[in-house]
Amino acid sequence: MKNNGWINCANELPEPFSTDLEYRNATNKHLIYFTEDGDHWAVGLGWYLYDDKSDCEGCLIPYWESDENPGEEVEVIYWQQLPPPPAC
């Protein structure tokens, strides 16, 4: 369910992409409502990624990462697609 543009992660997720830093940019960054410790929530920017993290069947497991702490997984419950940047 969408609420003022916020999308509940339980209902819909963006397409994950490779964790390589060279592929991260404004076109695949999202506005996220996240926590790092389970108690304190914040709004920030981040990516929905996949890498070498896999399940017992060898399938890649996507995860969220904040752009404030690259390399650290965060828990996200809502996200929004960012609008395209302005044309110069």
HURA-V380547 format. One line per field, one symbol per residue. ss: DSSP state (A for helix, B for strand, O for the rest). burial: # if it has 24 or more other ideal C-beta (glycine too) atoms within 12 Angstrom, else .. Layout:
ss: ???
burial: ???
//
This chain:
ss: OBBOOBBBOOOOOOOOBBOOAAAOOOOOOBBBBBBOOOOOBBBBBBBBBBOOOBOOOOOBOOBBBBOOOOOOBBBBBBBBBOOOOOOO
burial: ......#.#....#..#.#........#######.........#######...........######.....####.###........
//
